[in-house]
Amino acid sequence: MIRRYIKNPILKPSDIIIENDELDVFGVFNPGATRFNNKIILLLRVALKCKEEKNWIKVLLCDRTSDYNLKIVRWRKRKSLSVNNSDPRFIIINEKKFLTSLSLLYLAQSDDGINFSVTQSPVISPANEYETFGIEDPRIIKIDGTYYITYTSVSENSFCTALAKTDNFKTFRRVGIIFPPENKDVVLFPKKIGNKYFCLHRPTVAFIGKPSVWISQSNNLIDWGNHHLLFAPLNNKWESNKVGAGPEPILTDRGWLVLYHSVNDEGVYSLNAILLDEKNPRKIIGRTRKPILSPEYWYEKEGVIPNVVFSNGWIRMDEDKLLIYYGSADKYISVAECKISSLTNQIK
């Protein structure tokens, strides 16, 4: 049903050029995808990390006092310094939590969807108080000729979801925060349904329940309401922990095709699909009985976070062919091909 590109991964940290000798590319992953000017466009999440230095602990942040330029904060190693770096994503220094890397968005373009050229500098960088720890996991949705980008804004005040837009992929205008903490995996539907905009989102729960996919509607893409729970994790071996929406829904002859990721209790990420009614997307038509893609190859099982396949971008190449771009182990970008008809036939 789904076929990985034989030369995966198609983008690696070594493909990203940075000019700061004190930084390394930690990973390039979780790209948004679209078509523009007969090219396939990816917005890449590029995670930068401070190079290790003897006798020092270093964290990369955005400096609020200098137009949010990147800065390196240093602590000299000593017995009185409390450091917890047991999770590769975080570091806790004297009880204050930081990310071990900071993400920006680079642009890549391709004629064939496989071979990409990447910009030598980011096209979207942190620029406000909600982005001091970086910007992550973009999803690109074309609505009425404008390209909208939802992305996760991260700061010391947690993570939330922001919206930006562009007409040319050279200049980007921030629209603002559309979902407050803690909410992510937000994706817009590509057209109005019943004169309303719709989106999927994933609030984080702290005490009761599991992180699940919700659906909301809006008149203006900024103010969202009429929230409804759409689907929750199933009690099975691949999505017992949480679920989250992937790239923009695609309209098929059976309804809206939605790709989503699932996580089990061991932290393994898989990809799955669900069908929603064309005119009433709160109505579920069916759901795949097993993952369409799970970690199997070295680039999916070995990396910053092992055993992860995560998609927030796909391209409809023709009426029945899809290219699914996905982050592999939070370090690489890979691509897989499948037929829409084969995918929808798996949904019962």
C-alpha positions as CSV (number, residue, x, y, z in Angstrom):
1,M,0.0,0.0,0.0
2,I,2.9,2.4,0.8
3,R,6.3,2.4,-0.7
4,R,9.3,4.2,0.8
5,Y,11.8,5.9,-1.5
6,I,14.8,3.5,-1.8
7,K,17.3,6.3,-1.2
8,N,15.7,7.6,2.0
9,P,16.4,9.9,3.8
10,I,16.1,12.6,1.2
11,L,17.4,15.4,3.5
12,K,19.9,15.1,6.3
13,P,21.5,17.5,8.8
14,S,24.6,17.7,6.6
15,D,22.4,19.2,3.8
16,I,21.9,22.4,5.9
17,I,24.5,25.1,5.7
18,I,25.0,27.3,8.8
19,E,27.6,30.0,9.2
20,N,27.9,30.0,13.0
21,D,30.9,27.8,14.1
22,E,29.5,27.4,17.6
23,L,26.4,25.6,16.3
24,D,25.5,22.2,14.8
25,V,22.4,21.1,12.9
26,F,20.7,18.7,15.4
27,G,18.1,17.6,12.9
28,V,16.1,18.5,9.7
29,F,12.6,17.0,9.9
30,N,8.8,17.4,10.0
31,P,8.4,19.5,6.8
32,G,5.3,21.2,5.6
33,A,4.6,20.7,1.8
34,T,2.8,22.4,-1.0
35,R,3.1,23.3,-4.7
36,F,4.1,26.7,-5.9
37,N,5.2,28.0,-9.4
38,N,5.4,24.4,-10.7
39,K,7.7,23.4,-7.9
40,I,7.3,21.3,-4.8
41,I,8.0,23.4,-1.8
42,L,9.0,22.1,1.6
43,L,9.2,24.2,4.8
44,L,11.8,22.4,6.8
45,R,12.1,22.3,10.6
46,V,15.8,22.8,11.2
47,A,16.9,22.3,14.8
48,L,20.2,24.0,15.8
49,K,22.2,23.0,18.9
50,C,25.3,24.4,20.6
51,K,28.5,22.5,20.1
52,E,29.8,20.9,23.2
53,E,32.6,22.7,25.0
54,K,34.6,21.4,27.9
55,N,33.7,22.9,31.3
56,W,30.6,24.7,29.9
57,I,26.9,24.0,29.6
58,K,25.4,25.9,26.7
59,V,21.8,26.7,25.6
60,L,20.7,28.4,22.4
61,L,17.9,31.1,22.9
62,C,16.5,34.1,21.1
63,D,17.4,37.4,22.7
64,R,14.4,39.6,23.4
65,T,16.7,42.6,23.8
66,S,18.2,42.4,20.3
67,D,15.4,41.8,17.8
68,Y,15.2,38.1,18.8
69,N,18.6,37.3,17.4
70,L,20.1,34.0,18.4
71,K,22.3,34.0,21.5
72,I,24.2,31.3,23.4
73,V,23.8,31.3,27.2
74,R,26.6,29.6,29.1
75,W,27.0,28.2,32.6
76,R,30.4,27.0,33.8
77,K,30.2,23.4,35.1
78,R,30.6,23.2,38.8
79,K,29.3,21.0,41.6
80,S,26.7,23.6,42.7
81,L,25.1,23.6,39.2
82,S,22.2,21.3,39.0
83,V,21.8,19.8,35.5
84,N,19.4,17.1,34.2
85,N,19.7,16.1,30.6
86,S,18.1,12.7,30.7
87,D,15.7,13.6,27.9
88,P,17.5,14.5,24.6
89,R,14.9,17.2,23.9
90,F,15.3,19.1,27.2
91,I,17.8,20.2,29.7
92,I,17.0,21.4,33.2
93,I,19.5,23.8,34.7
94,N,18.9,24.8,38.3
95,E,15.3,23.7,38.0
96,K,14.7,25.8,34.9
97,K,13.8,23.9,31.7
98,F,15.3,24.7,28.3
99,L,15.2,23.0,25.0
100,T,18.4,21.3,23.9
101,S,17.9,22.7,20.4
102,L,16.1,25.7,18.8
103,S,14.2,25.3,15.5
104,L,13.8,27.6,12.6
105,L,12.2,27.1,9.2
106,Y,14.2,26.7,6.0
107,L,12.7,26.5,2.5
108,A,13.5,23.7,0.0
109,Q,12.2,23.3,-3.6
110,S,12.2,20.5,-6.1
111,D,11.1,19.7,-9.6
112,D,10.5,16.0,-9.0
113,G,9.7,15.9,-5.3
114,I,12.8,13.9,-4.4
115,N,15.8,16.1,-5.1
116,F,15.7,19.4,-3.2
117,S,17.7,22.6,-3.1
118,V,17.7,24.2,0.3
119,T,18.0,27.9,1.1
120,Q,21.3,28.9,2.9
121,S,19.4,30.8,5.6
122,P,16.1,30.4,7.3
123,V,12.9,32.0,5.8
124,I,11.1,32.2,9.1
125,S,13.0,32.8,12.4
126,P,11.8,33.5,15.9
127,A,10.5,37.1,16.1
128,N,8.4,37.5,19.2
129,E,8.0,36.6,22.9
130,Y,6.1,33.4,22.0
131,E,9.0,32.1,19.9
132,T,12.0,32.5,22.1
133,F,12.6,28.7,22.2
134,G,11.9,28.3,18.5
135,I,9.3,27.5,15.8
136,E,8.3,24.0,14.9
137,D,6.3,21.6,12.7
138,P,4.9,23.9,9.9
139,R,1.8,22.8,8.0
140,I,1.1,24.6,4.7
141,I,-2.5,25.0,3.4
142,K,-3.5,26.9,0.3
143,I,-6.9,28.7,0.7
144,D,-8.3,30.9,-2.1
145,G,-4.8,31.6,-3.5
146,T,-3.1,32.4,-0.2
147,Y,-0.7,30.0,1.5
148,Y,-1.4,29.8,5.2
149,I,1.2,28.2,7.6
150,T,0.3,26.9,11.0
151,Y,3.3,26.2,13.3
152,T,4.1,25.6,16.9
153,S,5.6,28.6,18.8
154,V,7.7,27.6,21.8
155,S,8.9,29.8,24.7
156,E,9.5,29.6,28.4
157,N,5.7,30.0,28.6
158,S,5.0,26.7,26.9
159,F,3.9,26.0,23.4
160,C,1.0,27.4,21.4
161,T,0.0,27.5,17.7
162,A,0.6,30.5,15.4
163,L,-0.6,31.4,11.9
164,A,1.4,33.0,9.1
165,K,0.7,33.6,5.4
166,T,2.5,34.2,2.2
167,D,1.8,34.7,-1.5
168,N,5.4,34.2,-2.7
169,F,7.4,32.2,-0.1
170,K,9.8,35.1,0.1
171,T,8.0,37.3,2.5
172,F,5.8,35.9,5.3
173,R,3.3,37.8,7.5
174,R,2.5,36.6,10.9
175,V,-1.3,36.7,11.6
176,G,-1.0,35.8,15.3
177,I,-1.6,33.1,17.9
178,I,-4.7,31.1,17.0
179,F,-4.5,28.5,19.8
180,P,-3.1,29.1,23.3
181,P,-1.0,26.7,25.4
182,E,-0.9,23.8,25.3
183,N,-2.2,23.1,21.8
184,K,-0.4,21.9,18.7
185,D,-0.8,19.7,15.6
186,V,-3.2,22.3,14.2
187,V,-4.1,22.0,10.5
188,L,-6.7,23.9,8.4
189,F,-9.1,22.4,5.9
190,P,-8.3,23.8,2.4
191,K,-11.7,25.3,1.8
192,K,-14.8,26.5,3.6
193,I,-17.4,23.9,4.5
194,G,-20.9,25.3,4.9
195,N,-19.5,28.8,4.8
196,K,-17.2,28.1,7.8
197,Y,-13.4,27.4,8.0
198,F,-12.6,24.2,9.8
199,C,-9.4,23.0,11.5
200,L,-8.1,20.0,13.5
201,H,-6.1,20.6,16.7
202,R,-4.7,18.6,19.6
203,P,-5.0,20.1,23.1
204,T,-2.7,18.6,25.8
205,V,-4.3,17.0,28.8
206,A,-2.7,16.9,32.2
207,F,-4.9,14.9,34.5
208,I,-7.8,13.1,32.9
209,G,-8.0,11.6,29.4
210,K,-5.4,11.3,26.6
211,P,-4.2,13.8,24.0
212,S,-6.9,13.6,21.2
213,V,-7.8,15.3,18.0
214,W,-10.5,18.0,18.2
215,I,-12.3,19.9,15.4
216,S,-13.2,23.6,15.4
217,Q,-14.7,26.2,13.1
218,S,-14.1,29.9,12.4
219,N,-15.3,32.8,10.3
220,N,-11.9,34.4,9.8
221,L,-9.1,31.8,10.5
222,I,-8.1,33.6,13.7
223,D,-11.0,33.2,16.2
224,W,-11.9,29.5,16.7
225,G,-14.8,28.0,18.5
226,N,-17.6,25.4,18.5
227,H,-15.0,22.8,19.6
228,H,-15.8,19.1,19.4
229,L,-13.8,16.0,20.2
230,L,-13.3,14.2,16.9
231,F,-11.3,11.1,17.8
232,A,-9.2,9.8,20.7
233,P,-6.5,7.1,20.9
234,L,-7.7,3.6,20.5
235,N,-6.7,1.0,23.1
236,N,-4.3,-0.9,20.9
237,K,-0.6,-1.5,20.6
238,W,0.2,1.4,18.3
239,E,-2.0,4.4,19.5
240,S,-2.6,3.8,23.2
241,N,-0.9,7.0,24.3
242,K,-1.9,9.9,22.0
243,V,-2.9,11.0,18.5
244,G,-2.4,14.2,16.5
245,A,-3.4,15.5,13.0
246,G,-0.9,15.5,10.1
247,P,-1.0,17.5,6.9
248,E,-4.0,19.3,5.3
249,P,-7.0,17.0,4.7
250,I,-7.5,15.9,1.1
251,L,-10.9,15.7,-0.5
252,T,-11.6,12.3,-2.1
253,D,-14.7,10.7,-3.6
254,R,-15.3,9.1,-0.2
255,G,-14.8,12.3,1.9
256,W,-11.9,14.1,3.6
257,L,-8.8,11.9,3.9
258,V,-6.9,12.8,7.0
259,L,-3.4,11.5,7.9
260,Y,-2.6,11.4,11.6
261,H,0.2,10.2,13.9
262,S,-0.3,7.9,16.8
263,V,2.0,7.1,19.8
264,N,1.9,4.0,21.9
265,D,3.0,3.5,25.5
266,E,6.6,2.8,24.5
267,G,6.8,6.1,22.6
268,V,6.7,4.6,19.1
269,Y,5.2,7.0,16.5
270,S,3.2,5.5,13.5
271,L,1.1,7.0,10.7
272,N,-2.6,6.2,10.3
273,A,-5.6,7.6,8.3
274,I,-9.2,8.5,8.9
275,L,-12.0,9.6,6.6
276,L,-14.4,12.4,7.4
277,D,-17.7,13.3,5.8
278,E,-17.3,15.9,3.0
279,K,-20.2,18.2,4.2
280,N,-20.0,17.4,7.9
281,P,-16.4,16.8,8.9
282,R,-17.4,16.0,12.5
283,K,-18.8,12.7,11.2
284,I,-16.2,9.9,10.9
285,I,-16.7,7.5,8.0
286,G,-13.9,5.1,8.9
287,R,-10.4,4.6,10.2
288,T,-7.5,2.4,9.3
289,R,-7.4,-0.8,11.3
290,K,-3.6,-0.7,11.5
291,P,-0.8,1.8,10.8
292,I,0.0,2.6,7.2
293,L,3.6,3.4,8.2
294,S,5.6,2.4,11.3
295,P,9.3,2.7,12.1
296,E,11.2,-0.2,10.3
297,Y,14.4,1.2,8.7
298,W,17.5,2.6,10.3
299,Y,16.7,6.2,9.6
300,E,13.3,5.8,11.4
301,K,14.7,3.8,14.3
302,E,18.0,5.6,15.0
303,G,18.3,9.4,15.6
304,V,17.5,12.1,18.1
305,I,14.3,10.4,19.1
306,P,14.3,6.8,18.0
307,N,11.3,5.0,16.5
308,V,9.5,8.0,15.1
309,V,7.7,8.6,11.8
310,F,5.8,11.9,11.8
311,S,4.2,13.7,8.9
312,N,2.8,17.2,8.5
313,G,3.2,17.5,4.7
314,W,2.0,15.6,1.6
315,I,1.6,16.3,-2.1
316,R,-1.1,15.0,-4.4
317,M,0.9,14.3,-7.5
318,D,-2.2,13.3,-9.6
319,E,-5.7,12.1,-9.1
320,D,-4.5,8.9,-7.2
321,K,-0.9,9.4,-6.3
322,L,0.4,10.8,-3.0
323,L,3.9,11.7,-1.8
324,I,4.1,11.6,2.0
325,Y,6.9,13.6,3.5
326,Y,7.8,12.6,7.0
327,G,10.3,13.2,9.8
328,S,12.4,10.2,10.7
329,A,13.6,9.8,14.2
330,D,13.5,13.6,14.6
331,K,16.7,13.8,12.5
332,Y,15.9,13.2,8.8
333,I,13.3,13.8,6.2
334,S,12.1,10.8,4.2
335,V,9.4,10.3,1.6
336,A,7.0,7.5,0.7
337,E,4.5,7.0,-2.1
338,C,1.0,5.6,-2.0
339,K,-2.2,5.5,-4.0
340,I,-5.2,7.4,-2.5
341,S,-7.5,4.6,-3.6
342,S,-5.4,2.0,-1.9
343,L,-5.4,4.1,1.3
344,T,-9.1,4.8,1.3
345,N,-9.8,1.1,0.6
346,Q,-8.1,0.3,3.9
347,I,-10.4,2.5,5.8
348,K,-13.5,0.7,7.2
